[in-house]
Structures are given as structure tokens and as C-alpha cells.
């Protein structure tokens, strides 16, 4: 345990001491927040208002709150994964500089070594994503959005779980990389593609039925839906209080991916948590296994 804690502490210190990696990871979600609020906020708002049937009007505060919930949930759903790839660059750097080779010949277990990289990256990712969450909540507060204390707490839980998922996914992919150029290329691909396939940039309900079915098999889809639910649940309650019909609110839930279906059945929030938790456990197991097997192969 002492060795594990020492290695984890070492990896965290190296990440935060590298100003380039740290500020790149930190500024990405903040830039997304500014871009989303500047260019997409009015588009989302106009789309929501125009979708309301004739005779039903939504107060400006509720409309702004819906937009804020969609924006911050999109940012957090993407950032928890993309930031993990940045914070996990140290593992690749150690390979490039030969440090990993030196560590592999020490008596340290490959499982302990791999887990130290994982938890160090997870903690670094979590610090940045919590900072992004604070910025998103400040934006929501500036719009006087309907987000209660319970929503905030559940958002933090979602961020933790998505950070675990993003770190596990990036750990497996980064294991097979050995240069800065490779991880930069992979990071760019993940940053540009992940937001689409998880439903953050465009609601899954807007995709074709065939693509929706494929995306329903991806665990990131349910992570996005969890964040959406907790960022927008209080707002939807206010919509009902304002007299918006329940049927229309259900349609809004479907449109903005608060309700996600798998094989025709709507997945409950507990089901989404279970899917993500099992996925994280599976990915961590795979990551440790490939490290152990890779170490044995090199020794032969």
C-alpha cells in the first residue's frame, strides 16, 4: 500500500508540475462553456420555444434554465472523458523517456504500478472536472436557473463516475501508445468524436433509428443522460408547475435524452448507474490485466 501511495503521489505531482498539461486540461472545458454559451445558447432557446404547441408559452426563466441544463450537461459529459486523456499523458511520457522501463524492472507489482497511474490520473481528472462543474454552476446561477442542492450533489456523483469511466477508457487506449505525437492524435480524435457518439453535441433522438440502436450499446450514452437528468430535473418540475402538460414534458425528456431506451425499454436512473459502474469495473480489470500480461511478455 505504501508503494502504491508513493507512486500515485509521484504521478499527481508530475502532472500538476507540468504547466502545459495542466492548463491545457483545465482550459478545455472552460473554452467549451464560453463557446456553447455564446453560439449555441440562443439556438437551443429558440428551438425549445418554437417546439411548443400554439397556446403554450414558457416563462423566460424556465427557457433559460432548460438551455443552461443542456449546455452544462453536455460540457461535463464530454470533459470527464476528454480531460482524462490529457491527465493520462504521464503514462505515455514515462514510456517515451524510459522511466516506465526502469519501473518495470523493480520489485513493484505490475498491477500496483498500473493502478497507481490509474488513480493518479483519476484524481487529476476529478480536480479539473470539479473546477469545470463549479464554472458551469456559476453560469447556471447567472441565468437564475432551477438547480437545487440535491441536483448539485447528484451532478458531483455523476462527475465522479464519469471521471472513473473516462480514466479507465483512456488508460486502456494510452497503454498501447508510446509517443507524444500518438497521444496528441488520439486525444484530438476522442475530443472531436466522443461528444457526438455520447449524445452531448446532438441529442440521440435526432439520429436515425439504426444509429440510435447502436449508440444505446455505448456506456457513455447513459453517463450523458445521467448528467442531463440532474441538470434539468428541477427545471422540468417548474415547467409542470407553470402548467405545461405532462405529455409535452415527457416529449421534452425524450428530445433532450433524459429518457434513453435500450431495445425499446426506457432505462431507469438506477439502471444507468449500474451500467456505468459495471463498465468501469470491467475496464479497470482489463487495464490491469493487459499491464500484467505485457510485463510478463517483456520479461520473457
N, C-alpha and C positions, 0 to 999 in steps of 0.2 A: 504493500500500500504506500509506503514511504517513497519507493522508486516511482510509482505511478504519479503521486502528487508532485514530486520534484520535476518529472518530465512535463507534466501538464503545466506547471507554473512556468517552466522554461519556455514552452511554446507560446503561452499567453504573453509573456514579457516580450518575446521577439516580435510577435505580431504588432503589439501596440508601440514598440520602439521603432518599427518601420513606418515612418510617417506617410510614405507613399501608399502602402497597402491600407493603412488605417483610414486615411482621409478619402481615398477612392471608395472604400466600402461605405463610409459614413455619408458621403455627399450624394451617392447614387439615389437612395430613397428620397432625400430632400429635393433633389432636382426633379424627380418624378412627381412629387407633391406640387411643386411650382408649375410644372408643365400641365399636369392634369387640371389644376385649379384654373389656370389661365386659358387653356384651349378647349378643354372638354366640359368644364362645369356648365356653361350655358347650353352646350349641345345636349347634355343629359337632362337639364332642366326643361328645355323646350320640348324634348322628346316625351318626357313624362306628362307634361301639361297637355300636349296635343293628343296623347293616347287616352285621355279622359273622355268619356261619353258626354254628349251635349247635355247641359243642365247640371253637371257636377263640376264644381270648382274646388281646387285645393289651395288652402292658405299658403302665402309665400314662405312662411317659416317651415311648413311641412315639406314643401317642394325643395327648399334649400337643404333641409335635413336629409331627404332621400338622396340628393346629389352628393352631399358630404359623406353619407354612409357608403355609397357606391365607390366614391373616389378613394377613401381611406382603406376600405376593404381590398380594393384592387392593389393598392400600393403595398400593403402589408403582406398580402398573399404572395406577391412576386418577390418582395425584398427578402423575406425569410429564406428563400431558396437561392436567389442570385447573390446575396451577401455571403452566404455560406461558401460559395465557390471562391470568393475573394479571401475570406478568412482562412480557407484551407490551402492557400498557396504555399504556406510554410512547408507543408509536407513535400511538395514538389521541389521547392528550393533546397531542402535538405538532400534530396536525391541529386540535384544538379551540382551542388557543392561537395558532395561526397560525405556529408555528415551522416546521412542515413546508413551508408555502408559501414561507417565506424560504429554506429549504434547497433547494427545487426550482429557484429562480432562480439559484443559484450554479453554478459550472462543474462541480460534483460530478456524476458519472455517476449516473443513477437506479439502475443495478444496484449500484453501490458503496453508495449510500445505503440501499437495501433490504436488502442483505446485512449492513450494519452494525447495523441494527435486529434482524435475524435472529440474528446471532451474539451480540449483547449479551443478547438475551432467552434464548438457549440457555445461555449461561454463568450467568446469574442463576437460571434454572430448575434447572440442574445443581447449583449450590451448595445450593439448598433441598432438592432431591431426595436429594442425598448426605447432608444432615443428617437427612432423614426415614429414609433407609436405616440410618444409624447408630442412630437411635432404635428402628427395627424389629429390628435385630440385637441390641440391648441387651435388648429384650423377649424375643426368642428365647433369648438366653443365660440370662435369668432363669428360663425354663422348662426349662433344660438340654436344648435342642433339638439334634437331629443336623444341624448345618450345618458342613461342612468348609471349609477355606480356599479350595479350588477353587470351591466353591459361592458363597462370598462374592465372589470375583473375577469370576465369571460374572454374578452379580447386578449388580455395578457396571457391567459391559459392557451388560447389559440396560437399566439405568437410563440410560446414555448414549444408547443407540439410541432408547429410548422418548422421551427428552427431545428428541432431534433430530426425531422424528416429531411430538411434541406442539407443539413450537415452529413447525414448518413448517405444521401444520394451523391453529394459532392465527394465524399470520402472514397466511395467505390470508383467513381469515374476518375478522380485525380490519382488513384493508386496506379493507373496504367499510363500516367503522364510523367515525363522526366525533364521537361524544359519549360522555361518561362513562356516561350512562344506558343507551345502547345496549350498551356492552361489559359493564355490570353485568348486564343482562338476558341477554345471550348467555352470559356466564360462569355464571350461575345455571342456565340450561338445560343447558349442557355438563356442569356438575358433577352435576346430578341424573340425566341420561340416559346419559352415557358409561359409567358403571360397569355399567349393565345390558347395553348392546349389546356391550361387550367381554368380558362374562363374569366381571367382577370381583365383582359383588354376588351373582350367582346363577350357578352353573355352567351352561354352554351345554347340557350333557347333560340339564338339566331342562326345556329349552324344547321346543316342538313340532318335529317333523322339518322342517316347512316353514321355521320361523324359524331353526332351526339351519343350514339351507342358505343362507339369506340372510346370516346373520352370518358364515358361512365366507368371504364375499367381502370382509369388512372387515379391514384390516390390523391394527387394534388387537386383534383376537381372538388373533392369533399373538404379539403382544407380551405379552399376559396369560399365554399358555401358556408362553412362554419363562421368564418370571419364576416361574411355578408350578413348572416343571421344576427350576430351580436352587434354589428354596427348599425343595423336598420330596424331591429325588433321594436324598440321604443317608438320610433317614427311611425311604424305601421299601426301600433296601438293608438297613436294620436290620430291617424287617418280614420280609424274606425270611430273614435270619439267625435271627429269632425263630421260624421255622417256618411262617409264613403261606404258603399255596400260591401259586404263581406266577400261576395263573389269577385268584385273588382280587386279587392286587396289580395285575394288568392291568385288572381291573374298577375298582379304586380310581383308577388313572391315567385311565381313561375318564370316571369320575364327576367327578373334580376338574379335568378339561380339560388334563391333562398330554399326552394324546393327542388331537389335533384333526384331524378328517377334512375333506378337500375333495373333493367329488364321489365319496365313498366310499373314498378312499385316505387313510391316515394321513400327515400332513405331517411330515417329519423336522425335527430342530432346525436343520440347515443350510438346509432349505427355508424355515423360518420367518425365519431371519436374512436370507435372500435377499429374501423378500417385503418385510420391513420396510425393508431398505436401498434397494431399488428404489423403494419408495413414498416414502421420504424424498427421494431424488434427484429424483423426479418432482414432488413438492410444492414443493421449493425452486425447481426450474425454472419451474413455473407461477407461483410467487410473484414471482420476479424479472421474468418476462415481463409480468405484469399491471402491475407498477410501471413498467416501461419504456414500455409502451403507454399507460398512464394519463398519464404525464408528457408524452408526445408529443401526446396529445389535448388536454391543458390548454394547451400552447404554441400550438396551432392556434387 
